[in-house]
Amino acid sequence: MSETEPGPGSVTVGGLILANPLWLAPLAGVTTAPAREFFSRLGAGLTHTEMVSCAGLLQGNLKTQNMLNFLPKDKESGDFSDLLESPVVLQLFSGDADRMTRGAQAAVARLGPHRFAALGINMACPMPKVTRQGAGAALMKTPKTAFEMTRSLKRLGLPVWVKTRRLSEIPETLRFVDGLVEAGADNVCVHGRTPPQRYEGQADRQVVTWAAARFPGKISASGDVYAVEDIEEYLGMGCVGVMLARGALADPYLFPQALSALGYPIPLALKNPTREQRLEQLKRLGERARQFCGTRGAVVLIKRLMAGALKGTRGSRELRRRAGSTTDLNELLEVLKT
Ligand SMILES: Cc1cc2nc3c(=O)[nH]c(=O)nc-3n(C[C@H](O)[C@H](O)[C@H](O)COP(=O)(O)O)c2cc1C
């Protein structure tokens, strides 16, 4: 949950005070407000929006603008807390520094200056539809633009977080990170795979270690985070935070379990949830997703997260089979009651 003063176990990082160093990585197509809320409740100390196009924001594209949305408070459950979500990084992409800055300004003007904890620049996405625009991982080939973008975004007054990847050569990677830090990046997340690797092969932890040693307090890690040991290794290497991506999808309860292993006080219902508690949390996710994106979007989101959320529980395969054949949210919620 968002904090304004350091609490026990909190980390001051990237210009922010966060409850812990375990964060939900940006996951396009997944990290909408209800999913962020779900992971925040499991303990994620920070989350990201989906990947938001600055060109889309400037053109007033409705789909893009909707990616900025948050959920209203949960009146039904009587939960009126303002802090349903942990701090959120607004993840932006553009191949042009001026467009990036104007897009960020438009987003901040739309939601107010306090909605997002930081402005994030995607310098990692290897997908052609993004790199073709000179954005995402393509920015690693145009460092001048990448640094100018960072400098320019920094002038807006919010912390700037950059997520990038390993380049083929380690010294080149470190020089790139160096330039980002010099340009004012408050946090640089390094994913130890090169853009051509996309999500294949093993993530290189060595390059992340070197970056963390060279820029103490500034580097967070992404890549092959599936178990408590992976998290402990990255933190032990000097990273200030670790981003959970496919590992969080495969098992959302990795958040509370890892936090508990790191010494954070975690309720048993999260650390070692019963099948009923897991089903209850999925049901709540479905109901919140319905409020956010309607029944179809809610069904897609539950189906995306249910295998991981029910992993290892009695009858989960059968439940997934039954859920798989339904496209109706009420029916799906009924299935989850059983
Ligand atoms: C479905 C999916 C969507 C992703 N979307 C983004 C994104 O929007 N921005 C980004 O920087 N990385 C994105 N990534 C990459 C992850 O944030 C992470 O860096 C990558 O999966 C490596 O971590 P892992 O090996 O622990 O999964 C995405 C990955 C997946 C699997």
The ligand as a Gaussian input file, in Angstrom:
#p B3LYP/6-31G(d) Opt

LIG

0 1
 C        2.095000     -11.389000     -20.933000
 C        3.304000     -10.510000     -20.765000
 C        3.190000      -9.158000     -20.975000
 C        4.302000      -8.316000     -20.807000
 N        4.154000      -6.966000     -20.976000
 C        5.222000      -6.154000     -20.751000
 C        5.073000      -4.748000     -20.832000
 O        3.997000      -4.220000     -21.092000
 N        6.179000      -3.981000     -20.605000
 C        7.412000      -4.527000     -20.287000
 O        8.376000      -3.780000     -20.067000
 N        7.564000      -5.851000     -20.191000
 C        6.501000      -6.669000     -20.404000
 N        6.644000      -8.014000     -20.249000
 C        7.934000      -8.539000     -19.772000
 C        7.913000      -8.764000     -18.270000
 O        7.658000      -7.569000     -17.576000
 C        9.242000      -9.371000     -17.775000
 O       10.287000      -8.451000     -17.944000
 C        9.593000     -10.653000     -18.537000
 O        8.492000     -11.530000     -18.613000
 C       10.782000     -11.363000     -17.865000
 O       10.457000     -11.806000     -16.589000
 P       10.103000     -13.364000     -16.285000
 O       11.182000     -14.180000     -16.980000
 O       10.191000     -13.450000     -14.775000
 O        8.750000     -13.619000     -16.849000
 C        5.563000      -8.867000     -20.445000
 C        5.675000     -10.252000     -20.262000
 C        4.571000     -11.067000     -20.413000
 C        4.736000     -12.551000     -20.181000

